[in-house]
Amino acid sequence: MLRGVFPIVVTPFQEDGSIDYDSLDCLIEHLLEQGAHGLGLFGNASEGYTLLPGERVEMLKRIARRVGGRVPLVVGSGHTGTDAAVALSREAEALGASALMVLPPYFLRPDGDGLLFYFSTISSAVSIPIMVQDAPLMTQVAMPVALLARMAREIAQVKSAKVEAPPTGTKIGALKAALDGAADFAIFGGLNGQFLIEEFERGAAGAMPSSDITATYVAIWSHLSRCETAEAWRKFTAALPLIRFELQPGLGVSAAKHNLLARGVIRCARVRHPTQSLDAGGLRELAKLREMHENSPH
């Protein structure tokens, strides 16, 4: 079962907007050295919405080859159309995905029956686990606890959910209860880990934050796993100003890339439109928060 901290891998670009594959290699090794328990690919923080089909293929091939099975790869394969989501999911499985992270259709938004059809159709086409991504702030698609529980029971490959519907702790606890605490269904939190501790205490199996302070999230998770709650809160509180800054709508990806650039992990912090870049004031603010975080007790 998936468990632990699975950072969403940002996509490094060169100044001309093409993918910087050398920086991508460095980033993957950095995340593994930081203790990541798995990796999330082509999520919102990856700017997956800006990638061309061929770029997705090349990136996944390269990442799977470099990781070499050391950790699971959870690959985003949702789409606005069911047939397209099936094709992306089959492709991801063939290229080395360990599991799929699937957004619901968000252009024409289906009702409950439509969502069951969408995820059932994908499930029938693959043989790896599906993580249902419950992200209504982005998709405007509501997936109530009862619907998620029904998916878990009735759709063969639905083995996990990523709950990003605030209040996340409450929904995770309710979903665990609806599934009678089923140990084989992995519930993850997102939203940059802002409620990581509450989610853990309500039964979350993991978290999927951005990829710039992975070691911090791993340390918090390790403390929680050892019932060292006070230490977990101390680490979390020290990182909170940075986490909060990165939760500004539309600016988190740019902030994460600038942090990785400052640490020498990637060579350029460019984002692709329509992703926003931090302005000069934001860069100054981020630098102060990064310095605070780096100088906090570890």
Backbone torsions as a table, in degrees:
resi	resn	phi	psi	omega
1	MET	NA	143.8	176.6
2	LEU	-65.1	135.8	179.7
3	ARG	-159.6	138.3	174.4
4	GLY	112.9	-155.9	-176.7
5	VAL	-98.1	117.9	179.9
6	PHE	-117.9	87.9	-179.6
7	PRO	-61.9	143.0	173.1
8	ILE	-80.9	117.7	-172.7
9	VAL	-73.5	121.3	174.3
10	VAL	-70.2	157.4	177.8
11	THR	-100.9	110.6	179.8
12	PRO	-75.1	131.6	176.3
13	PHE	-113.8	155.2	170.2
14	GLN	-84.9	172.4	-177.4
15	GLU	-58.7	-29.5	-179.7
16	ASP	-84.4	1.7	176.8
17	GLY	94.2	-8.3	176.8
18	SER	-77.2	159.8	-178.2
19	ILE	-72.1	134.0	177.6
20	ASP	-93.8	92.5	-174.5
21	TYR	-70.1	-30.2	176.5
22	ASP	-65.4	-42.8	176.4
23	SER	-65.4	-35.2	177.5
24	LEU	-61.4	-43.4	177.1
25	ASP	-59.1	-45.9	-179.9
26	CYS	-63.2	-40.4	-179.4
27	LEU	-63.6	-44.4	179.9
28	ILE	-60.9	-46.0	178.6
29	GLU	-63.3	-39.9	178.0
30	HIS	-59.6	-46.6	-178.0
31	LEU	-64.3	-38.8	177.8
32	LEU	-67.8	-40.3	176.7
33	GLU	-64.3	-30.7	179.0
34	GLN	-75.1	-8.3	175.2
35	GLY	99.3	13.1	179.7
36	ALA	-53.7	135.1	179.6
37	HIS	-84.2	-13.8	179.2
38	GLY	-174.1	175.9	-179.0
39	LEU	-130.5	140.6	173.7
40	GLY	-105.9	129.6	-176.1
41	LEU	-118.7	145.2	174.4
42	PHE	62.3	34.1	172.5
43	GLY	-87.7	-173.2	179.8
44	ASN	-60.4	-42.3	-179.9
45	ALA	-72.2	-9.7	175.2
46	SER	-89.0	-2.2	-169.5
47	GLU	54.9	37.2	179.7
48	GLY	-58.5	-27.2	-179.9
49	TYR	-70.1	-11.4	-179.8
50	THR	-103.8	-5.3	-171.9
51	LEU	-85.7	141.7	175.4
52	LEU	-79.4	154.9	-178.6
53	PRO	-53.6	-43.5	-179.7
54	GLY	-66.3	-32.6	177.6
55	GLU	-66.9	-41.6	177.1
56	ARG	-58.4	-45.6	-179.1
57	VAL	-61.3	-49.4	-177.3
58	GLU	-64.3	-41.2	179.7
59	MET	-63.4	-46.2	-177.3
60	LEU	-66.0	-41.9	176.4
61	LYS	-56.8	-47.5	-175.4
62	ARG	-67.2	-43.2	-178.9
63	ILE	-66.9	-45.0	180.0
64	ALA	-60.8	-40.0	179.3
65	ARG	-65.4	-42.3	-177.7
66	ARG	-71.1	-42.1	-179.1
67	VAL	-67.8	-38.5	175.3
68	GLY	58.0	34.1	176.9
69	GLY	81.4	6.1	-178.3
70	ARG	-66.3	-34.4	177.0
71	VAL	-140.9	159.9	177.2
72	PRO	-70.8	150.4	175.5
73	LEU	-114.3	118.4	177.5
74	VAL	-103.6	116.2	-168.2
75	VAL	-111.2	126.0	176.8
76	GLY	-67.4	127.9	-178.2
77	SER	-141.2	20.0	176.4
78	GLY	-72.9	161.4	-179.4
79	HIS	-157.0	165.9	177.8
80	THR	-75.9	-13.3	176.9
81	GLY	-123.7	143.3	-176.6
82	THR	-64.6	-46.1	-179.1
83	ASP	-62.2	-39.0	178.9
84	ALA	-66.8	-38.5	177.8
85	ALA	-64.2	-38.6	176.5
86	VAL	-61.7	-45.9	-179.3
87	ALA	-62.8	-44.3	178.7
88	LEU	-63.4	-37.9	-177.8
89	SER	-69.2	-43.8	176.5
90	ARG	-61.7	-43.2	179.2
91	GLU	-60.8	-46.2	-179.1
92	ALA	-61.4	-42.4	178.6
93	GLU	-62.0	-43.5	-178.6
94	ALA	-64.8	-28.5	-176.3
95	LEU	-92.9	1.7	173.4
96	GLY	118.0	7.9	177.5
97	ALA	-63.8	140.2	174.4
98	SER	-86.6	-30.5	179.9
99	ALA	-156.2	165.0	-179.3
100	LEU	-113.7	138.0	173.4
101	MET	-108.4	112.6	-166.6
102	VAL	-118.7	114.2	170.3
103	LEU	-74.8	148.7	172.9
104	PRO	-74.7	163.7	172.7
105	PRO	-58.7	137.6	-174.7
106	TYR	-129.6	4.7	174.8
107	PHE	-91.6	-62.9	164.5
108	LEU	-98.6	112.3	-169.9
109	ARG	-89.9	116.6	-178.4
110	PRO	-75.6	159.6	173.0
111	ASP	-81.4	-171.4	-177.1
112	GLY	-57.8	-44.8	179.4
113	ASP	-63.8	-38.9	178.6
114	GLY	-64.8	-37.7	177.6
115	LEU	-67.4	-39.8	176.6
116	LEU	-61.4	-41.7	178.4
117	PHE	-63.5	-45.5	-178.4
118	TYR	-58.5	-53.8	-177.2
119	PHE	-71.2	-32.7	177.0
120	SER	-65.6	-39.6	-179.4
121	THR	-65.8	-42.1	176.7
122	ILE	-64.3	-44.2	-179.2
123	SER	-57.3	-40.0	-178.3
124	SER	-69.5	-17.5	-175.2
125	ALA	-96.1	-10.0	-175.0
126	VAL	-131.4	169.2	179.1
127	SER	-125.3	13.7	177.0
128	ILE	-112.6	160.8	-176.1
129	PRO	-63.8	150.0	176.1
130	ILE	-111.9	130.7	171.4
131	MET	-102.0	115.4	177.7
132	VAL	-76.8	122.4	-178.5
133	GLN	-93.8	108.7	-178.7
134	ASP	-96.7	90.6	-172.4
135	ALA	-130.3	67.4	-173.8
136	PRO	-65.8	-23.6	177.9
137	LEU	-63.7	-27.6	179.8
138	MET	-97.0	-42.8	-171.7
139	THR	-94.4	-20.6	-172.1
140	GLN	62.0	22.7	176.6
141	VAL	-106.8	117.8	179.7
142	ALA	-88.5	131.1	175.8
143	MET	-125.7	94.7	-178.2
144	PRO	-61.7	161.4	179.1
145	VAL	-54.6	-43.5	-178.0
146	ALA	-60.7	-37.7	179.2
147	LEU	-70.1	-44.4	177.8
148	LEU	-61.0	-41.3	179.0
149	ALA	-64.5	-39.4	178.1
150	ARG	-64.7	-41.3	175.8
151	MET	-58.0	-45.3	-178.9
152	ALA	-60.6	-36.3	-177.0
153	ARG	-81.3	-35.3	-167.6
154	GLU	-105.2	-19.1	-176.6
155	ILE	-107.0	118.8	-166.5
156	ALA	-54.4	-46.2	-172.7
157	GLN	-91.4	-3.7	177.2
158	VAL	-76.1	102.3	-174.6
159	LYS	-118.4	1.6	-172.1
160	SER	-160.5	161.3	173.1
161	ALA	-142.8	143.8	172.4
162	LYS	-109.0	109.0	-173.0
163	VAL	-94.4	113.4	177.6
164	GLU	-125.6	32.5	-180.0
165	ALA	-107.3	102.1	-178.0
166	PRO	-64.0	145.5	-4.8
167	PRO	-76.9	120.2	-171.3
168	THR	-65.8	-40.1	-179.6
169	GLY	-60.2	-43.1	179.8
170	THR	-61.9	-44.6	-177.6
171	LYS	-70.1	-37.8	177.3
172	ILE	-62.4	-44.7	177.9
173	GLY	-61.7	-41.3	179.6
174	ALA	-66.6	-38.5	178.9
175	LEU	-68.3	-41.0	175.4
176	LYS	-58.4	-43.8	-179.9
177	ALA	-65.1	-40.8	-179.5
178	ALA	-64.7	-27.1	178.6
179	LEU	-98.5	15.1	179.5
180	ASP	55.5	34.6	177.9
181	GLY	68.3	24.3	-176.0
182	ALA	-49.9	121.2	-176.1
183	ALA	-75.1	-16.9	-175.9
184	ASP	-95.2	8.4	176.0
185	PHE	-114.5	115.6	-172.7
186	ALA	-93.7	117.9	177.3
187	ILE	-103.4	125.6	179.4
188	PHE	-111.6	152.7	170.5
189	GLY	-102.1	159.9	177.4
190	GLY	-131.5	-133.4	177.4
191	LEU	49.7	41.6	176.1
192	ASN	60.6	26.1	174.0
193	GLY	70.1	21.9	-174.6
194	GLN	-67.1	-22.7	176.2
195	PHE	-123.2	34.9	-177.2
196	LEU	-53.5	-44.1	-174.6
197	ILE	-70.0	-46.7	179.1
198	GLU	-62.2	-38.1	179.6
199	GLU	-65.1	-42.6	177.6
200	PHE	-59.5	-45.8	-176.9
201	GLU	-66.6	-20.4	177.6
202	ARG	-98.4	7.6	171.4
203	GLY	110.9	8.3	179.1
204	ALA	-64.0	143.0	178.4
205	ALA	-91.3	-12.4	-178.0
206	GLY	-178.4	-177.9	-179.3
207	ALA	-141.5	150.4	-179.4
208	MET	-128.5	77.8	178.8
209	PRO	-85.2	-174.7	173.3
210	SER	-71.9	-179.2	-167.9
211	SER	-110.1	21.5	-175.7
212	ASP	-98.9	-20.5	177.7
213	ILE	-130.8	48.4	-174.3
214	THR	-59.1	-42.0	-178.3
215	ALA	-59.3	-35.0	178.8
216	THR	-65.9	-47.0	179.1
217	TYR	-63.0	-40.1	179.0
218	VAL	-63.6	-40.7	178.9
219	ALA	-63.7	-43.2	177.8
220	ILE	-60.5	-46.1	-179.7
221	TRP	-61.7	-41.8	179.6
222	SER	-62.4	-43.0	177.0
223	HIS	-61.6	-43.7	179.8
224	LEU	-63.0	-41.0	-179.0
225	SER	-64.8	-25.1	178.9
226	ARG	-98.9	13.1	-179.9
227	CYS	62.0	28.1	177.7
228	GLU	-98.2	67.0	-170.8
229	THR	-63.5	-41.1	-178.9
230	ALA	-61.6	-41.7	178.2
231	GLU	-65.8	-39.1	178.1
232	ALA	-60.9	-44.3	179.0
233	TRP	-65.1	-36.9	179.4
234	ARG	-63.2	-45.9	179.4
235	LYS	-65.6	-41.4	-178.5
236	PHE	-65.2	-43.6	-177.9
237	THR	-62.4	-37.6	178.3
238	ALA	-65.7	-32.7	-178.2
239	ALA	-88.8	-12.8	-171.3
240	LEU	-57.9	-41.9	178.8
241	PRO	-57.2	-38.8	179.2
242	LEU	-71.5	-43.6	178.0
243	ILE	-58.6	-44.5	-179.8
244	ARG	-61.4	-44.0	-179.7
245	PHE	-59.8	-41.7	-176.2
246	GLU	-74.5	-9.7	178.1
247	LEU	-87.4	1.0	174.8
248	GLN	-63.0	127.1	-175.5
249	PRO	-52.8	123.6	175.2
250	GLY	86.4	-10.2	-174.4
251	LEU	-108.4	-8.7	-174.6
252	GLY	-62.4	-39.4	-178.0
253	VAL	-65.1	-45.9	178.9
254	SER	-61.6	-41.9	179.8
255	ALA	-62.7	-45.9	179.9
256	ALA	-61.0	-41.6	-179.6
257	LYS	-66.3	-39.9	178.3
258	HIS	-65.2	-36.1	176.1
259	ASN	-64.9	-42.7	178.7
260	LEU	-67.7	-35.7	175.7
261	LEU	-63.8	-44.9	-178.4
262	ALA	-62.7	-28.3	-179.7
263	ARG	-92.3	3.2	175.7
264	GLY	78.4	17.0	-178.3
265	VAL	-83.4	-41.5	176.1
266	ILE	-121.2	164.7	-172.2
267	ARG	-100.3	-8.6	-175.2
268	CYS	-155.6	141.9	-178.7
269	ALA	-102.0	17.0	-177.9
270	ARG	-60.5	142.6	171.7
271	VAL	-117.9	164.8	177.8
272	ARG	-101.6	135.8	175.6
273	HIS	-59.5	136.8	15.8
274	PRO	-94.2	13.7	174.1
275	THR	-61.2	137.4	-177.7
276	GLN	-87.3	149.3	174.0
277	SER	-103.3	146.8	174.2
278	LEU	-63.5	140.8	174.0
279	ASP	-83.9	-178.4	-175.8
280	ALA	-60.2	-40.9	178.2
281	GLY	-64.6	-40.9	178.1
282	GLY	-63.6	-37.6	178.1
283	LEU	-64.8	-38.8	177.5
284	ARG	-66.2	-43.2	179.1
285	GLU	-62.4	-43.4	-179.4
286	LEU	-64.1	-41.0	-179.7
287	ALA	-60.4	-40.2	178.0
288	LYS	-64.7	-43.7	-179.3
289	LEU	-67.5	-37.8	178.1
290	ARG	-63.5	-42.1	178.5
291	GLU	-63.7	-42.4	177.2
292	MET	-59.2	-44.4	-178.8
293	HIS	-65.6	-44.4	-177.8
294	GLU	-68.0	-27.1	-179.5
295	ASN	-94.9	0.7	177.6
296	SER	-73.2	152.9	179.5
297	PRO	-60.8	137.6	-179.9
298	HIS	-113.5	NA	NA
